[in-house]
Amino acid sequence: MKKEKKPIPHWKFKLHEVIYEADTPAGKFFDIAILIVIIISVALVMMESVSSLLYEYAWQFYIAEWIITAIFTIEYILRIIAINKPKRYIFSFYGIVDLLSTLPSYIGFIFGGTNLLFAIRALRLLRIFRVLKITRYIGESRRLMLALRNSKAKILVFLFAVLIICIIAGTLMHLVEGRGSGFDNIPLSIYWCIVTLTTVGFGDIAPITPLGRLIASIIMITGYGIIAVPTGIVSAEFSKATKPITNTQVCPNCNEGRHLDNAEYCHNCGFKLNE
């Protein structure tokens, strides 16, 4: 067993317990409160994109946005303070999402007074990233993320195989149909193959020769089978995790959150976990 590290201050321990732990009354209240704020924020972003609503309630949107930004800013700072190694949170997926969902408001406030910087004000649309924060408060998302991570190699190999099929089929269609049917070059033909294989079918390019239509029909039928493969890979990995992940303990030292139910020490840094 790894040697126990120096304990963190009591106030920091309590802060970490509230912010990062979901199995305490205070932690549950914090998670639910932030989840409600996220939902309200995303709804406001969508409503603000409606011109008539923005024109009539511009000041209300402005006030609500800054209240929500203040809440997320405080949450972001507290999450950094609550762990001994804040870089683990700052550069984590959720840390980057938290930052991206907060910064645009400040950028829009600093540079929002000139039309020359309209593009910068458009960064405020990044507030929609707040919807990604919701996954942190859904327990099953941890199992799904684990299944996706375990399926990464298989999915990458599968996508590489699909890319090869598209290149071969696209080149073949370019030779069969030619420029007269809109297959002007191989890249454009590969684009058509991808659109057809994924069953999207924009219809901007279509084969007109009997052989071309036969090849297109084979690609369409193949597309249904290809769509099911990634789903099967992820489902198989997801089903392996038969035991629900109920441990919500997050290491107060390094922010590692993947621990066994009976773990007493962090498997990453050896720091003693919260009781």
N, C-alpha and C positions, 0 to 999 in steps of 0.2 A: 504494500500500500504506500502511496506517495506521502511524503511528509506534509503535514498540514501547514498552509501558509499563514502569515500574520493576519489576524482577523481585521475586518474593516470596521470603521467607527459605527456606533449604534445607530446614529441618525441616517447614515448612508445605507446601512442594512435595511432600515425601515423604508426608506425611499425606494430602494431597489425592490423590496417586497411588494410595494404598492404598484409600481410601474411595470415590472416585468413578470410578476407572478399572478396567475389567474385563479389560484385555488384558495384565496383568502377573501373575506368580505370586502376589504378595501380594494384589493386587486380587481375583483369582479366589478365593483362600482366604477373604478377608473376605466376599465376596458369598455363597459357599456356606455359611459359618458362620452368617451372619445369616439366610439362607434357612432353614436347619435350625431355628434358634431360633424363627423366625416360625411354621413348621409346628407345632412342639411347642407354642407358645403358643396357637395357634388350637385345637389338639386339646384342650388343658387347659381352655380356656374352654367348649368343648362338653361335656366330661366333668363340669365343675363344675356345669353346669345340671341334671345328673341327681341328684336328691335323695339317693338311696341312696349314691352315690359320694361326694357332698359330706359326708354325715353320717359316713361311715367314714374318709375321708381328708382331712378338713378342714385339718388342720395341714400335711400334705404339699402340698396345693394352695396354701396360704398361703405356704409357703417358696418353692415353685417360682415362684409369681407374682412375688414380690419379687426373685428372682434374675433372672427375665426382664425385669422392669421396670428393674432396675439396668443390664442390658445395653443395653436400648433407650435409656435415659437417657444413658448414656455415648456411644452411637452418635449420638444427636441433638446432643449438645454438640460432639462431634468434627466432625460435618458442618458445624456453624456456624463452628467455628474454622478449618476447612480452606479457606474461601473468603474473599476480600476484601470481598465484598458479601453478608453473611449474610442480609439481608432477602429476597434473591432466592430463597433456600432456605426461609426461615421461612414466607413467604407463598405458596410454591408448593403445588401439589396434594399432592406427597409430603411436604412439610414439615408441612402441616396434618394429614395422615394420621398421620405419626410422632408429632405432639403429641397427637392425639386417642387414639392407642393407648397412650400413656404416662401422661397426666394422671389418668385415672380411678382408678388404683391409689393415687395420692397423695390424691385427693379422698376416696376411700373410707376411707383411713387417718385423715385429719383429722376427717371428719364421721361416721365409722362407729359411734360409740359411743352413738348415741341413736336410738330408734325414730322420733322425729319427723322425722328426716332420712333415712328409708328410701328416698325417691325419689332422693336424691343418691347413695346407695349403688348404686342401679340403673344409674348412669352407668358402673359397672365393666363393663357389657355392651358398652360402646363398645370394649373391647379387641378385639372381633371385627374392628375396622377394620384390625387387623394383617394380615389376609388380603390387603388391598389393597397392602401393601408388597411382596408377592410379584411383582407385575407389574414392579417396577423391575428385577428380576433375570432377566426373560425378554426376550430380544432382539427377538422377533417382536412383542411388545406395542408397541414403538415404531412399527412399520409400521401396526399396527392403529389406534393413537391418531392417527397422521397421516391415515389413511384416513377416520376418523370426523370429524376436524377439517375435512378438505377436503369432506366430504359434509354438513356442518352446514347450509348454506344450503338445499340441495335437500331435506334431510329436514324442515327447519322448514316449508318451503312445502308439502311433502306432508302433514305433520301438520295444517297449517291447512286444507288441502282436505278431509282426513278429518273434521275438526271440523265443517266446514260441512255435509258429508254427514250427519253424526250429528244436527245441529240440524234439518235439513230432514226427515230420515226420522223423527226422534223427534216432531216437531210433527205430521207426517202420521199417525203411529200414534196419537197422542193424539186426533186428530179422528176416525179410523176406529174405534178400539176404545172409547175413552171410559173413564169411571170404573168401569163394570161389569166390565171385564177387568183392572183393576189399574193402568191407565194414567191415574192420577188427575190428573197435571199434566204440563206439558211437560218440566221438569227430570227427573222420574222416567222419562218416556218416552225422553229422551235417554240416561239411564243404561242403560235396557234396550237401546237401539240400540248403545251402545258395547260392552256385554257380548256382544251377538249378533254384531256386526261383527268382534270379535276372536276369535270362535269359543269363548269361555269358556262361555257358556250356563249360568248359575246355576240357571235355572228358577224363580226367585221370581216372575217376571212372564211371562205367555205370552199371545199373541193367541188369540182364540177364533172370530173371524169369518173367513169365507173370504177376504175382501179383505185382512184383517190378516195372515193366514197367507201369502198370496201375497207381500205386501210383505216379510214376515219371511224368506221363502225367497230372495228377491232379495238381501236384505241378507247372508244367510249365504253365498251363492255369491260375492258381492262381497268378503266378508271374506277368502276364500282368496287372491284376487288382491291385495288390499291388504297382506296380511302379507308377500307376496313382494317388494313394491316397495322397502322400506328395505334389505332384504338385497341386492337387485340394485344399488342405489345404492352401498352400502358396498363390495360386491364389485368393482364397476367401478373405484372409487378405489383399492382394495387392489391390483388387478391392474396398475395404472399404475406402482406401485412395483416394477418388475421387478427392479431391482438391490437386493440385500439391503443393509440398513443395518448395516455392520460397524464404523463408526467409533464408538468408545466414549469419545472425548475429551470431557471436560467442562471448561469454562473455569474455571480456579482463581480468576478474578476476579469473574465475574458468575453463574456456575453454569449458563450456557447449554450445552445438550447436543446441539443439532441442527447438526452440522457435516459437511461433505463429507469423503470418505475422505482426500483429500490436503490438507486444510486445515492451515495453519500458524498462523493467527491467528483469533481469535474474530470471527465476523461481527457480533456484537452490540456488543462493546466494544473490539475491536481488540487485546485482550491476547494475547500469545503463548501458544499451547497447549503442553501437555506434549509432549516428544519421544516 
